[in-house]
Amino acid sequence: MTESQKSALELQAVFAEWTAEHRQVEHTVQALIEWTNEHIDPDANEFSEAALRLRNLGLRLDSHFAKEDTLGSLLAKSRGVATPEIEAVQRQADKDHTQLSQRLHALVERMERGVESSTGWKSAVYELNLFLDLLEQHEELEAENVRWLITSTASNCS
């Protein structure tokens, strides 16, 4: 087996792990959206529960983002070089991951501080939903890019 074939097999294994993890992230986000919709009532005041759920999402995202970094490195290795396409996707992913992580951290801090008025909870739910929309958009675009790069790489390694 050639080095390129070994890299392609390793890449496929990491891609399978990433795909499973991507589904878990989607499931976690969907569960958080459903929970938020159930607690939209301005009198709900669920700041501490929201903070806990967001911290759990953050842990899942940390793992997911690390897997994506590995995937990018393996894509470059399977080609023997980091192509401009791979580098562009990696740069954008790094930028997005940093922004998403910072925004999530700030949202967790806000939830931990809490606000006792109904406007505070309503505003917090609005912010949380904006963040979840942004995360979903990121994940959809990233999945599209990863699938394209994997397909492109696999056809070049054959």
N, C-alpha and C positions, 0 to 999 in steps of 0.2 A: 504494500500500500504506500502510495506516495505521500509526501508531506502535505501537499495540497488536498488530497483525499482525506487525510486525518483531520486537517483543519476544517474541512467541509462537514465531516461527521460531528466534530466537536461543536461547530456552529449550529448544526441542526439540533443537537441535544440542548444547547443553551436556548435556542429559539423555542423549543418545546417547553422548557421551564418558564421562559419569559411569557409565552402565550398563556400558560396556566396562571401565572402570577398576574398578568394583565386582566384575566377574567376575575380573579379575586379582588383586584382593585375596583373593577367595574361593579362587582357585587357589593363591596363595602360602600362605595359612593351611592349606589342605588338604595341601600339600606338606610344610609344617612339622610338621603332625600325623603324617603318614606317617613322616617322618624320625624324629620323637620315638619313635613306636611301634617303629621298627626299632632304636633305641638305648636302650631302656628298661632293659636289663641293668644292674644296679647296678655292674658292673665297667667299664662303657663309658667313663665319665669324659670326655664330649665337650663340656666347658664352652666351649672356644674356638670350636668349630664352631657351637655353639648361639648364642653371642654374635654371631658373624658373620651367621648366618641371621636373628636378631632385629634386628640393625642394618639388614639389607636390608628386612625387613618394615617397620621404622620409616620408611625412605625412601619406600616405597610408600604407607604410611599418610599421611605428610606431604602427598604429592601428592593423594591421595584426599580428605583432609580439606579441602584448599584448594579442590578442585573443588566440594565440597559447599557451601563458603562462597559461591562464585560462583553456584552453583545457587540458593541461598536469596535472594541479592540479585536475581537475574533473575526469580525467582518474584514477589517484591514489585514489581519494575519492570513485569512483565507485567500485574499487576493495578492498577498505578498507586499502590498503597499496600501496606505490609506489614500483612497481616491478622493478627488475633490467633492464628490457626492457624499461619501461617507464622512469626510471632515465637516462638511456643511451641516449634515444632520446631527453630528456630535456636538458641534458648536451651538446649534439652536437648542438641542436637548439640554446641554449644560446651562445655558442661559435660562431656559424655561424652568428647569429643576430648581435653580437658585431662587428665582422669583416666586415660584409656587411654595417652596419651603419657607421663605421669609414671610409670605402672606399668610400661610397656615399658622406659623408661629405667632404672628401678631393677632390672628383671630383667636387662637387658643388663649393668649394673654387677655384679650378682651372678655372672653367668656369666663375666665377665671376671676376677673375683677367683678363681672356682673353689674347689672344696673337694676335697681328696684322698681323703676317705673315701667308701665306697659309699653311705652314708646321705646324704651331701651331694649326690651326683648324683641319687639317687632323689628326694630332696626338691626339688631344682631342676626335675626333670622334672614333678613334681606341680604346682609353681608355674607352670611354663610352660603346662601343660595347663589350669590354671584361667584363666590369662590368655587363652589361645586360645578357651576356651568363652565368656568374657565378651565378647571381640571379636566372635565369631560372633553372639552374641545381639544385640549393638549393631548390627551390620551388617544383620541380618534385620529388626529393628525400624525402622531407618533407611530401608531399602529400601522397606518397607511405607509409611512416612510420605511418602517422596519420591514414590512412585508415586501415592499418593492426592492429594498436592498438585498434581502435574503434571496428572493427569486432571481434577481440579477446576478448575485454572487454564485448561487447554485448552478445557474446555467453556464457561468464562466469556468466553474471548477470541473464540469463534466468532460 
